[in-house]
Amino acid sequence: MPPCPLRALTGVPCPFCGGTRGTLALLHGDFLHSLALNPGVVLGIVAVLYVVWRRPRRTLPTWLPCAVVAALWAFQLAKYATSRPV
């Protein structure tokens, strides 16, 4: 798998760094490790299950996806700043 382009160029993790490893950890039943790698994985799977199961007719506010990506990036940068594994 190719490395994250942003991380390869700058050394700074992107909001989605750890997503693949988090998904694999979740598929292996390691929920807490998946959350530690990237909480967006769990959030994304819950959102997909909700959409498939309930089929909501409402639309999302335009700012919500931007806020989620910003929160994920803040989480990754906090891990980066404290030298935790990204």
C-alpha positions in Angstrom: 0.0 0.0 0.0 1.4 3.4 -0.9 2.1 5.9 1.9 -0.1 8.9 2.6 1.1 11.6 0.2 0.7 14.4 2.8 2.7 12.5 5.4 5.3 11.5 2.9 5.8 15.2 1.8 5.5 17.0 5.1 5.7 14.4 7.9 2.4 15.6 9.2 -0.4 13.0 9.3 -3.6 13.6 7.4 -7.1 13.2 8.9 -7.4 9.7 7.5 -4.0 8.3 8.6 -4.5 5.1 10.4 -7.9 4.4 8.7 -6.8 1.2 7.0 -5.1 -0.2 10.1 -8.1 1.0 12.2 -10.5 -0.9 9.9 -8.4 -4.1 10.1 -8.3 -3.8 13.9 -12.0 -3.4 14.1 -12.6 -6.4 11.8 -10.4 -8.4 14.2 -12.6 -7.3 17.1 -10.1 -4.9 18.6 -12.4 -1.9 19.1 -10.3 0.2 21.4 -7.2 -0.2 19.2 -9.3 0.9 16.2 -10.4 4.0 18.1 -6.8 4.8 19.0 -5.7 4.6 15.4 -8.5 6.6 13.9 -11.9 7.2 15.5 -13.3 8.1 12.1 -13.3 4.4 11.2 -15.8 3.6 13.9 -17.8 6.7 13.2 -17.9 5.9 9.5 -19.1 2.4 9.9 -21.8 3.4 12.4 -22.9 6.1 9.8 -23.0 3.6 7.0 -25.0 1.1 9.1 -27.4 3.8 10.1 -28.0 4.8 6.4 -28.4 1.2 5.3 -30.7 0.2 8.1 -32.9 3.3 8.5 -32.6 5.0 5.1 -33.0 8.6 6.4 -34.7 11.1 4.2 -33.0 14.1 5.8 -30.0 15.7 4.4 -26.8 16.5 6.4 -25.9 20.1 7.1 -23.1 21.3 4.8 -20.8 22.1 7.7 -21.1 18.6 9.3 -18.6 16.7 7.0 -16.2 19.6 7.3 -16.4 19.6 11.1 -15.9 15.8 11.2 -12.8 16.0 9.0 -11.5 18.9 11.1 -12.0 16.9 14.3 -10.2 13.9 12.9 -7.3 16.1 11.8 -7.1 17.7 15.3 -7.0 14.2 16.7 -4.2 13.1 14.4 -2.2 16.3 15.1 -2.6 15.8 18.8 -1.2 12.3 18.5 1.6 13.7 16.3 2.4 16.4 18.8 2.6 14.0 21.8 4.7 11.5 19.8 2.0 8.8 20.0 2.1 6.3 17.1 0.1 7.6 14.2 
